Amino acid sequence: MTQWNNFLYSSEGSSEQDNHLIKIKKLLKTRETTNIDLAFQLLRSLQQPADLTLHRLLKATDVNKALGLYFEQGIYRFLPFKQKCLSLSGCSIQRFPEDLAEISFLHHLYLSFNPIEVLPERIDYLPVLQTLDLTNTSIEKLPVSLSKLGYLKHLYLSGTHLSDLSLLTALPKLQVLSLNKALATQLTPQLLKKWPYLQKLYVQEAYSDLPEKISNLPIVQAWEQFAIVDYTSQKSFVRFQTDQQKFALQIGYWGERVISELEWANFERWLGIYKSNPLPETNLWVVFHYQDNIGGWQILMRLLDTLENLTKIKITWVCDEDNHDGWEMMEVLKDDYALSIEHMPLS
């Protein structure tokens, strides 16, 4: 870990790669299209820098705004596609590009926390879309063509300005749905039957205002047990199970998976609820792999900082015997948080 921190933040600029990182940072900060193109070419020339390093670099340069600009202009070659997934949360996107044909293969599209006001009528140009995240956008009306997205399973509309729920009844395969208050108050038992596969319906803002015949339904969630999963492989990266008093997370082997703005918002909301009702003992099962991942560390540090004085934290640290970085980080946690950590080899 330490070697990558030095690699990114060294002011000496002694190595060739270090010089490349400095150049990339300066190029991206200009916000000029030609320079941004060159910066991404330089990024590709680096010899597999750690995910942690690259993530911090991009965050430090506010590259999200540049990616948002690429999306609006329909220039897709520099967008961060990850296994038929495109996450552009918080990228200052105000409109959709006119031509969506080049991304017709997308399965998951995350656009939360952007000032988007309308979806294009050509949204059906994404025929295999399974996830659409519009949380905290400025959308007031959904296009009729949305009803043609026959594979849509996860739709997030919390924080939007939508007021009409009727169009959503044309999406019978929905499994996960989040609604703003205006939409949630239109729910009826008859309407819920329109979604026979619905597993979870999140109505965080309106739960207390719903009639009991709605709020008492098993699928209706005021808040959920926290989890971060990969919808493609159905693999769980982070999960907290209240009934088992167990919080489990992986550090590494996330591939290029990045925690979206929606998932962070859900984590912060869950953490606030758990903070007010902590268990006497919180058990953490941490699996440390060789491949680094910024998301796993962020979740772990945020959890420890919040719960340090509220509950007895018990960590089981699972790591390969010859993974020196993993054992070193365990010792760092012991020192920083005065924790007692049980360790075992990764089987």
C-alpha positions as CSV (number, residue, x, y, z in Angstrom):
1,M,0.0,0.0,0.0
2,T,2.6,2.5,1.1
3,Q,4.5,2.1,-2.2
4,W,1.5,3.3,-4.2
5,N,0.9,6.3,-1.9
6,N,4.5,7.4,-2.5
7,F,4.1,6.7,-6.2
8,L,1.2,9.1,-6.5
9,Y,2.1,11.8,-4.1
10,S,5.9,12.0,-4.5
11,S,7.0,15.6,-5.3
12,E,10.4,14.5,-6.7
13,G,9.0,13.2,-10.0
14,S,12.0,10.9,-10.2
15,S,10.5,8.0,-12.2
16,E,9.1,8.0,-15.7
17,Q,5.7,6.9,-14.5
18,D,5.6,9.6,-11.8
19,N,6.3,12.2,-14.5
20,H,3.4,10.7,-16.5
21,L,1.0,11.1,-13.6
22,I,2.0,14.7,-13.1
23,K,1.5,15.4,-16.9
24,I,-1.9,13.7,-16.8
25,K,-3.0,15.7,-13.8
26,K,-2.0,19.0,-15.5
27,L,-3.7,18.0,-18.8
28,L,-7.0,17.1,-17.2
29,K,-7.1,20.3,-15.2
30,T,-7.1,22.4,-18.5
31,R,-10.6,21.0,-19.3
32,E,-9.6,21.3,-23.0
33,T,-10.8,18.4,-25.3
34,T,-7.4,17.9,-27.0
35,N,-5.5,17.8,-23.7
36,I,-8.1,15.4,-22.2
37,D,-7.7,13.1,-25.1
38,L,-3.9,13.1,-24.6
39,A,-4.3,12.5,-20.9
40,F,-6.3,9.4,-21.4
41,Q,-3.7,8.2,-23.9
42,L,-1.0,8.7,-21.3
43,L,-3.2,6.8,-18.7
44,R,-3.3,3.8,-21.0
45,S,0.5,3.9,-21.4
46,L,1.1,3.3,-17.7
47,Q,2.0,-0.2,-16.8
48,Q,-1.0,-1.4,-14.8
49,P,-0.9,1.2,-11.9
50,A,-2.8,0.1,-8.8
51,D,-6.5,0.7,-8.8
52,L,-6.1,2.7,-5.7
53,T,-3.6,5.1,-7.4
54,L,-5.6,5.5,-10.5
55,H,-8.8,6.2,-8.6
56,R,-7.2,8.8,-6.4
57,L,-5.7,10.5,-9.5
58,L,-9.0,10.7,-11.3
59,K,-10.8,12.1,-8.2
60,A,-8.0,14.6,-7.6
61,T,-8.4,16.0,-11.2
62,D,-12.2,16.3,-11.1
63,V,-12.3,14.2,-14.3
64,N,-15.9,13.4,-13.7
65,K,-16.9,16.6,-15.4
66,A,-14.8,15.7,-18.4
67,L,-16.5,12.3,-18.6
68,G,-19.9,14.0,-18.3
69,L,-18.9,16.2,-21.3
70,Y,-17.9,13.1,-23.3
71,F,-21.3,11.5,-22.6
72,E,-23.3,14.6,-23.6
73,Q,-21.4,14.8,-26.9
74,G,-21.8,11.1,-27.6
75,I,-18.0,10.5,-27.5
76,Y,-18.0,7.1,-25.9
77,R,-14.4,5.8,-26.4
78,F,-13.1,7.4,-23.2
79,L,-16.0,6.5,-20.9
80,P,-15.3,4.0,-18.1
81,F,-17.2,0.9,-19.4
82,K,-17.1,-2.0,-17.0
83,Q,-18.6,-5.3,-18.2
84,K,-21.6,-3.7,-20.0
85,C,-21.9,-1.2,-17.2
86,L,-21.5,2.6,-17.3
87,S,-21.4,4.6,-14.1
88,L,-21.4,8.3,-14.5
89,S,-22.8,9.4,-11.1
90,G,-22.1,13.0,-10.2
91,C,-20.6,14.0,-13.6
92,S,-22.6,17.2,-14.1
93,I,-24.5,15.7,-17.0
94,Q,-27.4,17.9,-18.2
95,R,-28.6,16.1,-21.2
96,F,-28.4,12.8,-23.1
97,P,-26.6,12.5,-26.4
98,E,-28.7,12.3,-29.5
99,D,-27.4,9.0,-30.7
100,L,-27.4,6.1,-28.3
101,A,-26.8,3.4,-30.9
102,E,-23.1,3.0,-29.9
103,I,-24.1,2.0,-26.3
104,S,-27.0,-0.2,-27.2
105,F,-25.2,-3.1,-25.5
106,L,-25.5,-1.5,-22.0
107,H,-27.0,-3.6,-19.2
108,H,-26.5,-1.1,-16.4
109,L,-26.5,2.7,-16.6
110,Y,-25.9,4.8,-13.4
111,L,-26.7,8.5,-13.8
112,S,-27.5,9.5,-10.2
113,F,-26.7,13.0,-8.8
114,N,-26.7,14.7,-12.2
115,P,-28.8,17.7,-13.3
116,I,-30.5,15.8,-16.1
117,E,-34.0,17.1,-16.7
118,V,-35.4,14.8,-19.4
119,L,-34.7,11.3,-20.7
120,P,-34.6,11.0,-24.5
121,E,-37.5,9.5,-26.5
122,R,-34.8,7.2,-27.9
123,I,-34.2,5.6,-24.6
124,D,-35.5,2.4,-26.2
125,Y,-32.2,2.4,-28.2
126,L,-30.9,0.6,-25.1
127,P,-33.0,-2.5,-25.5
128,V,-31.1,-4.8,-23.1
129,L,-30.9,-2.3,-20.2
130,Q,-31.4,-4.0,-16.9
131,T,-30.5,-1.2,-14.4
132,L,-31.3,2.5,-14.7
133,D,-30.3,4.8,-11.8
134,L,-31.8,8.3,-11.9
135,T,-31.5,9.0,-8.2
136,N,-31.3,12.7,-7.4
137,T,-31.7,13.9,-10.9
138,S,-34.1,16.7,-12.1
139,I,-36.3,14.5,-14.3
140,E,-39.9,15.5,-14.2
141,K,-41.4,13.2,-16.8
142,L,-40.5,9.8,-18.3
143,P,-40.7,9.2,-22.0
144,V,-43.3,6.7,-23.3
145,S,-40.6,4.7,-25.0
146,L,-39.3,3.7,-21.5
147,S,-42.1,1.1,-21.5
148,K,-40.2,-0.7,-24.3
149,L,-37.3,-1.6,-22.0
150,G,-38.5,-5.1,-21.6
151,Y,-35.5,-6.3,-19.6
152,L,-35.4,-3.5,-17.0
153,K,-35.1,-5.0,-13.5
154,H,-33.7,-2.2,-11.3
155,L,-35.1,1.3,-11.5
156,Y,-34.1,4.0,-9.0
157,L,-36.2,7.2,-9.0
158,S,-35.8,8.5,-5.5
159,G,-34.9,12.2,-5.4
160,T,-36.4,12.9,-8.9
161,H,-39.3,15.4,-9.6
162,L,-41.6,12.7,-11.1
163,S,-45.2,12.8,-10.2
164,D,-46.9,10.2,-12.4
165,L,-46.5,6.5,-11.6
166,S,-48.7,5.1,-14.4
167,L,-46.0,4.5,-17.0
168,L,-44.1,2.2,-14.6
169,T,-46.9,-0.4,-14.7
170,A,-45.7,-1.2,-18.3
171,L,-42.4,-2.6,-16.8
172,P,-43.6,-6.0,-15.4
173,K,-40.1,-7.4,-14.9
174,L,-39.0,-4.9,-12.3
175,Q,-37.4,-6.5,-9.3
176,V,-36.0,-3.4,-7.4
177,L,-37.7,0.0,-7.5
178,S,-37.1,3.2,-5.5
179,L,-39.6,6.0,-5.5
180,N,-39.8,9.6,-4.4
181,K,-42.6,10.7,-2.1
182,A,-45.0,11.8,-4.8
183,L,-44.8,8.5,-6.5
184,A,-44.9,6.4,-3.3
185,T,-48.1,7.9,-2.1
186,Q,-49.9,6.6,-5.3
187,L,-49.2,3.0,-4.4
188,T,-52.1,0.6,-3.9
189,P,-52.2,-3.2,-3.5
190,Q,-53.8,-3.4,-7.0
191,L,-51.0,-1.4,-8.5
192,L,-48.3,-3.5,-6.9
193,K,-49.7,-6.6,-8.6
194,K,-48.5,-5.0,-11.9
195,W,-45.0,-6.0,-10.8
196,P,-45.2,-9.7,-10.1
197,Y,-41.4,-10.1,-9.8
198,L,-40.8,-7.1,-7.5
199,Q,-38.5,-8.0,-4.6
200,K,-37.8,-4.7,-3.0
201,L,-39.6,-1.3,-3.1
202,Y,-37.7,1.5,-1.4
203,V,-39.8,4.5,-0.2
204,Q,-37.4,6.1,2.3
205,E,-38.9,9.6,2.1
206,A,-42.6,8.5,2.3
207,Y,-42.6,5.4,4.5
208,S,-44.3,7.0,7.5
209,D,-47.0,8.5,5.3
210,L,-48.1,5.2,3.6
211,P,-51.2,3.4,4.7
212,E,-50.5,0.2,6.8
213,K,-51.8,-2.1,4.0
214,I,-48.8,-0.8,1.9
215,S,-46.1,-0.2,4.5
216,N,-46.7,-3.7,6.1
217,L,-46.0,-5.5,2.8
218,P,-42.7,-7.5,3.0
219,I,-41.4,-6.0,-0.2
220,V,-41.8,-2.4,1.0
221,Q,-38.6,-1.2,2.7
222,A,-38.1,1.9,4.8
223,W,-34.4,1.0,4.8
224,E,-32.6,-2.2,3.9
225,Q,-29.8,-4.3,5.3
226,F,-26.8,-2.8,3.6
227,A,-25.2,-4.6,0.7
228,I,-23.1,-3.9,-2.4
229,V,-23.4,-6.6,-5.1
230,D,-22.4,-7.1,-8.7
231,Y,-25.6,-7.5,-10.6
232,T,-23.7,-9.3,-13.4
233,S,-22.2,-12.1,-11.4
234,Q,-24.6,-11.7,-8.4
235,K,-21.4,-11.6,-6.2
236,S,-21.6,-9.8,-2.9
237,F,-18.7,-7.4,-2.1
238,V,-20.1,-5.9,1.1
239,R,-23.0,-7.1,3.2
240,F,-24.3,-6.5,6.7
241,Q,-26.7,-9.0,8.2
242,T,-28.5,-7.7,11.3
243,D,-29.7,-11.1,12.4
244,Q,-26.2,-12.5,12.5
245,Q,-24.6,-9.3,13.8
246,K,-22.1,-9.7,11.0
247,F,-20.6,-7.3,8.6
248,A,-18.6,-8.9,5.8
249,L,-16.5,-7.2,3.1
250,Q,-13.8,-8.0,0.6
251,I,-10.8,-5.9,-0.1
252,G,-9.7,-6.7,-3.6
253,Y,-11.1,-8.8,-6.4
254,W,-13.7,-6.2,-7.3
255,G,-12.2,-6.0,-10.8
256,E,-13.1,-2.5,-12.0
257,R,-16.3,-2.2,-10.0
258,V,-16.7,1.2,-8.4
259,I,-19.2,2.1,-5.7
260,S,-21.8,4.4,-7.2
261,E,-23.2,7.6,-5.7
262,L,-26.4,5.8,-5.0
263,E,-24.7,3.0,-3.1
264,W,-22.7,5.6,-1.1
265,A,-25.9,7.4,-0.3
266,N,-27.6,4.2,0.8
267,F,-24.6,3.3,2.9
268,E,-24.6,6.7,4.7
269,R,-28.3,6.3,5.3
270,W,-27.9,2.8,6.7
271,L,-25.0,3.8,8.8
272,G,-27.0,6.7,10.4
273,I,-29.7,4.3,11.3
274,Y,-27.3,1.7,12.7
275,K,-25.5,4.4,14.6
276,S,-28.6,5.3,16.5
277,N,-29.4,1.6,17.2
278,P,-26.0,-0.1,17.4
279,L,-25.6,-3.8,18.4
280,P,-23.6,-4.5,21.6
281,E,-21.0,-6.2,19.4
282,T,-20.3,-5.7,15.7
283,N,-18.5,-8.5,14.0
284,L,-16.5,-7.7,10.9
285,W,-15.3,-10.4,8.5
286,V,-12.6,-8.8,6.3
287,V,-11.2,-10.8,3.4
288,F,-8.0,-9.2,2.1
289,H,-7.0,-10.2,-1.4
290,Y,-3.9,-9.2,-3.3
291,Q,-5.6,-6.9,-5.7
292,D,-6.2,-3.5,-4.1
293,N,-9.5,-1.7,-4.1
294,I,-10.3,1.8,-2.9
295,G,-14.1,1.0,-2.4
296,G,-13.4,-1.7,0.2
297,W,-11.0,0.5,2.2
298,Q,-13.4,3.5,2.1
299,I,-16.2,1.4,3.5
300,L,-14.1,-0.2,6.2
301,M,-12.6,3.1,7.4
302,R,-15.9,4.9,7.4
303,L,-17.4,2.0,9.4
304,L,-14.6,2.0,12.0
305,D,-14.6,5.8,12.4
306,T,-18.3,5.9,13.0
307,L,-18.7,2.8,15.3
308,E,-15.4,3.0,17.2
309,N,-16.9,4.2,20.5
310,L,-20.5,2.9,20.0
311,T,-20.1,-0.9,19.9
312,K,-17.5,-3.6,20.6
313,I,-15.9,-4.2,17.2
314,K,-14.6,-7.7,16.6
315,I,-12.6,-8.2,13.4
316,T,-11.7,-11.5,11.8
317,W,-8.9,-10.8,9.2
318,V,-8.7,-13.4,6.5
319,C,-5.6,-13.3,4.4
320,D,-3.1,-15.5,2.5
321,E,-0.2,-16.5,4.6
322,D,2.3,-15.0,2.1
323,N,0.4,-11.8,1.5
324,H,2.7,-9.4,3.4
325,D,0.7,-6.3,2.4
326,G,-2.4,-7.8,4.0
327,W,-0.8,-8.7,7.3
328,E,0.9,-5.3,7.4
329,M,-2.4,-3.5,7.0
330,M,-3.9,-5.6,9.8
331,E,-1.1,-4.3,12.1
332,V,-1.8,-0.7,11.0
333,L,-5.5,-1.1,11.9
334,K,-4.6,-2.5,15.3
335,D,-2.4,0.5,16.0
336,D,-4.8,3.2,14.6
337,Y,-8.0,1.9,16.2
338,A,-6.7,-0.1,19.2
339,L,-8.6,-3.1,18.0
340,S,-8.2,-6.8,18.8
341,I,-8.1,-8.7,15.5
342,E,-8.3,-12.4,15.1
343,H,-6.5,-13.6,12.0
344,M,-6.7,-16.7,9.9
345,P,-5.2,-17.8,6.5
346,L,-7.4,-17.5,3.4
347,S,-8.5,-21.0,2.5
